[in-house]
């Protein structure tokens, strides 16, 4: 109940301000709590362009990486809730840490106002190019045939979306798997290509090049729909995993307690801008599926995802200590 109450608080915003000046009347600061050049940075800079065009004010995008996104997030959480300091973040920074990490310096379920979703990208189930595993059914059969010698899968770290997606899969399928965590995606993908891992789930953007080269074979996508980038690859649900729908998503946040009229202005601007063909093409080129939403829908997504991933983490016994 505490998790539900905390998550519900994410949607709370202050009442409209009587007699307030039109928003915005000065530049907006948009924090991306990850290094420049990554897919989150691409989305952040697009959000900045959209808001700047709509409001006629500069939007200064600042990269503030560190502590798995917590440094930049804390800067926004402690800012005045007036709409002039915003955050671009998503599942990996706003929900999964709350589900898997203890001792966090920030309660993301209470510290932010969800403004609107921008996009999501799928995870893809991959094997080496010459693997005998060619479907989800093949993977399940192999896992059940191995007995105590569990299939090995890799992830880009404990508690990441890749790790938690696989934990969710194992729980739904009723199988045991051996997790091999890596410090990043690069080494993990090399071991998939070389056959040192039996399979892995991966975020789609980092593996598109390997898929095109034929170094790895995509078996399924984790979303409830086929990916535009991999239209011939069936979903998990199409291969018998009913209601299996997992994506990594990104959106815009502000500090808790933002006035309702400011939230609405920002949300409407973002949703309108995301409806433009050029915006959608930019995100699609980076491996995203554009998926704009209202502030209310985005708040509900945050709430539901926190509930889901807390349950998965508890069942998988995933518990990390912040800073350890």
C-alpha atoms as one frame of an Amber mdcrd trajectory, in Angstrom:
protein
   0.000   0.000   0.000   2.880   2.354   0.708   4.234   1.800  -2.802   0.828
   2.529  -4.304   0.394   5.675  -2.263   3.864   6.901  -3.119   3.423   6.197
  -6.793   0.041   7.925  -6.875   1.704  11.038  -5.531   3.645  11.291  -8.784
   0.529  12.541 -10.514  -0.201  15.252  -7.990   0.219  18.849  -9.157  -0.666
  22.167  -7.666  -3.738  24.169  -8.633  -3.617  26.786 -11.417  -2.123  30.070
 -10.274  -4.373  33.119 -10.149  -2.883  36.115 -11.944   0.373  34.339 -12.807
   2.443  35.505 -15.774   2.120  33.485 -18.955   4.389  30.454 -18.945   7.162
  30.422 -19.974   8.565  33.934 -19.766  12.256  32.939 -19.623  14.573  30.075
 -20.683  13.893  26.509 -19.547  16.588  24.153 -18.262  16.254  20.490 -19.260
  18.452  17.984 -17.425  19.456  14.696 -19.070  21.021  12.627 -16.261  23.130
  10.517 -18.616  26.181  11.180 -20.840  25.835  12.944 -24.186  25.508  10.905
 -27.341  23.279   8.112 -26.012  19.683   7.393 -26.925  18.375   9.239 -23.852
  20.347  12.294 -24.929  18.790  12.106 -28.400  15.309  12.160 -26.864  16.247
  14.972 -24.478  17.520  17.213 -27.236  14.441  16.535 -29.309  12.258  17.479
 -26.329  14.240  20.700 -25.988  13.707  21.557 -29.650   9.981  20.849 -29.419
   9.465  23.039 -26.349  11.624  25.843 -27.715   9.675  25.963 -30.993   6.342
  25.916 -29.188   7.078  28.538 -26.543   9.591  30.752 -28.315  12.018  30.480
 -25.387  15.457  28.842 -25.288  15.571  25.363 -23.767  19.056  24.621 -22.489
  19.773  20.880 -22.421  22.358  19.908 -19.806  23.901  16.455 -19.372  24.419
  15.671 -15.675  25.487  12.003 -15.533  26.526  10.077 -12.446  25.251   7.585
  -9.865  23.072   5.855 -12.474  21.196   9.061 -13.183  20.668  10.100  -9.565
  22.901  13.189  -9.679  20.941  14.882 -12.440  17.631  13.702 -11.029  18.423
  15.184  -7.606  19.135  18.551  -9.201  15.662  18.620 -10.696  13.957  17.291
  -7.566  15.434  20.135  -5.507  14.565  22.861  -8.037  11.647  25.253  -7.742
   8.470  23.561  -9.076   7.772  26.333 -11.577   8.361  24.452 -14.834  11.717
  26.062 -15.590  13.758  23.015 -14.552  12.790  19.721 -16.190  14.099  16.162
 -16.386  14.218  13.639 -19.217  14.208  10.146 -17.723  12.333   6.878 -17.805
  11.993   3.295 -16.658  15.689   2.791 -15.935  16.034   5.893 -13.781  12.599
   6.464 -12.277  11.126   3.008 -11.637  13.706   0.212 -11.620  15.911   1.808
  -8.923  12.873   2.122  -6.662  12.120  -1.559  -7.249  15.628  -2.951  -6.851
  17.804  -0.588  -4.785  17.715   0.245  -1.087  19.105   3.415   0.475  18.369
   5.653  -2.503  18.950   9.363  -1.828  15.745  10.172  -3.690  12.202   8.805
  -3.665  11.370   9.177  -7.343   7.729   8.262  -6.756   7.280  11.389  -4.606
   9.910  13.798  -5.890   8.635  14.411  -9.431   5.632  15.451 -11.466   5.158
  13.330 -14.620   4.536  15.623 -17.596   4.322  13.289 -20.563   5.779  10.218
 -22.205   7.796  10.657 -25.392   8.757   7.229 -26.641   9.702   3.676 -25.815
  12.005   1.030 -27.199  11.608  -2.696 -27.094  13.913  -5.340 -25.745  14.788
  -8.108 -28.166  15.548 -11.753 -27.403  18.782 -12.664 -29.177  21.004 -15.725
 -29.707  24.244 -16.288 -31.627  23.836 -16.574 -35.385  24.312 -20.371 -35.521
  22.348 -21.217 -32.385  19.892 -24.123 -32.666  17.426 -21.967 -30.723  15.135
 -20.341 -33.273  12.012 -19.542 -31.241  10.744 -18.958 -27.724   9.483 -22.552
 -27.722  13.007 -23.760 -28.573  14.437 -21.694 -25.723  11.938 -23.052 -23.212
  12.577 -26.619 -24.364  16.340 -26.135 -24.034  15.978 -24.626 -20.561  13.806
 -27.494 -19.338  16.100 -30.119 -20.870  19.192 -28.765 -19.135  18.023 -29.609
 -15.618  20.451 -28.292 -13.001  22.839 -26.940 -15.656  20.802 -23.813 -16.348
  21.025 -21.830 -19.557  23.252 -18.765 -19.231  22.088 -15.295 -20.140  23.795
 -11.941 -19.861  22.725  -8.455 -18.893  24.296  -5.026 -18.700  24.072  -5.090
 -14.912  21.996  -6.261 -11.956  18.662  -4.460 -11.784  18.782  -3.110 -15.337
  15.845  -3.408 -17.701  17.586  -6.313 -19.479  18.071  -8.212 -16.210  14.553
  -7.536 -15.005  12.997  -8.426 -18.356  14.714 -11.817 -18.177  13.660 -12.308
 -14.558  10.080 -11.559 -15.597  10.388 -14.051 -18.458  11.772 -16.777 -16.176
   8.989 -16.222 -13.654   6.284 -16.354 -16.304   7.787 -19.482 -17.904   8.577
 -21.271 -14.644  12.216 -21.941 -15.554  15.583 -21.439 -13.867  18.300 -19.458
 -15.639  21.872 -18.468 -14.770  22.436 -14.709 -14.772  25.836 -13.387 -15.868
  25.953  -9.615 -15.248  28.366  -7.373 -17.166  29.436  -3.769 -16.660  27.880
  -2.762 -19.954  26.234  -4.031 -23.119  29.407  -4.276 -25.209  31.102  -7.206
 -23.447  27.799  -8.988 -22.977  26.981  -8.823 -26.684  30.447 -10.126 -27.599
  29.767 -13.200 -25.462  26.408 -13.733 -27.155  28.106 -13.571 -30.567  30.862
 -15.953 -29.426  28.428 -18.425 -27.873  29.641 -17.959 -24.305  26.054 -17.071
 -23.423  23.073 -19.134 -24.526  20.888 -16.099 -25.095  20.122 -12.631 -23.845
  17.500  -9.978 -23.939  18.899  -6.624 -25.045  17.672  -3.107 -25.570  17.052
  -2.812 -29.301  19.165   0.262 -30.220  22.575  -1.250 -29.261  22.016  -4.478
 -31.237  20.575  -3.249 -34.528  24.021  -3.172 -36.138  24.819  -6.749 -35.062
  21.437  -7.943 -36.326  21.974  -6.293 -39.716  25.445  -7.873 -39.986  24.048
 -11.291 -39.165  26.225 -11.690 -36.061  23.210 -12.447 -33.876  19.708 -13.728
 -34.536  16.651 -11.970 -33.099  14.079 -14.438 -31.767  11.343 -12.170 -30.390
  10.573  -8.626 -29.317   9.179  -7.981 -25.858   6.547  -5.395 -26.736   2.898
  -6.123 -27.382   3.409  -5.099 -31.019   5.997  -5.845 -33.686   8.807  -3.328
 -33.869   9.049  -1.109 -36.944  12.787  -1.762 -36.923  12.262  -5.569 -36.929
   8.881  -6.105 -38.595   9.545  -9.785 -39.347  10.402 -10.677 -35.744   7.351
 -11.909 -33.794   6.459 -10.753 -30.312   6.747 -12.891 -27.189   2.951 -13.000
 -27.035   2.740 -14.299 -30.606   5.003 -17.150 -29.509   2.842 -18.259 -26.604
   3.821 -15.856 -23.787   0.393 -14.311 -23.280   0.262 -10.658 -22.184   4.064
 -10.356 -22.268   4.520  -6.631 -22.911   7.768  -5.018 -21.738   9.293  -1.805
 -23.074  11.829   0.741 -21.875  10.247   4.157 -21.994  11.249   7.808 -21.646
   9.363  10.950 -20.753   9.454  14.428 -19.274   9.261  15.219 -15.553   9.396
  18.265 -13.337   9.765  18.671  -9.575   6.861  17.640  -7.357   4.205  20.264
  -6.754   4.159  21.937 -10.164   1.095  24.113 -10.925  -1.518  22.282 -12.968
  -1.596  24.905 -15.723   2.178  24.662 -16.245   2.016  20.865 -16.363  -0.778
  21.066 -18.912   1.076  23.607 -21.071   4.236  21.493 -21.144   2.364  18.235
 -21.691   0.308  19.631 -24.560   3.397  21.141 -26.219   5.293  17.864 -25.982
   2.386  15.785 -27.265   1.762  18.184 -30.143   5.432  18.265 -31.101   5.658
  14.489 -31.004   2.850  14.373 -33.543   5.120  15.964 -36.148   6.626  13.628
 -38.741  10.140  15.032 -38.255  10.043  14.303 -34.511   8.856  10.770 -35.044
  11.528  10.155 -37.680  14.258  11.378 -35.321  13.166   8.949 -32.621  12.647
   6.048 -35.015  16.180   6.522 -36.375  17.504   6.158 -32.804  15.600   2.890
 -32.312  12.578   4.302 -30.484   8.886   3.820 -31.037   7.327   7.283 -30.639
   4.569   7.114 -28.024   3.449  10.510 -26.714   0.922  10.652 -23.897  -0.861
  13.049 -21.597   0.392  13.873 -18.119  -2.362  11.767 -16.551  -1.584   8.734
 -18.701   2.135   9.086 -17.993   1.528   9.283 -14.241  -0.520   6.090 -14.439
   2.244   4.367 -16.432   4.765   5.254 -13.718   2.441   3.968 -11.005   1.652
   0.680 -12.741   5.253   0.001 -13.705   6.477   0.575 -10.158   3.974  -1.985
  -8.872   4.914  -4.527 -11.545   8.694  -4.296 -11.195   8.620  -4.319  -7.396
   6.788  -7.638  -7.624   9.301  -9.040 -10.122  12.277  -7.886  -8.030  10.837
  -9.385  -4.845  10.200 -12.751  -6.469  13.677 -12.753  -8.061  15.319 -11.651
  -4.794  16.962  -8.663  -6.496  18.036  -6.153  -3.856  20.997  -3.800  -4.197
  22.361  -1.217  -1.815  22.843   2.253  -3.258  26.514   3.162  -3.571  27.776
  -0.351  -2.821
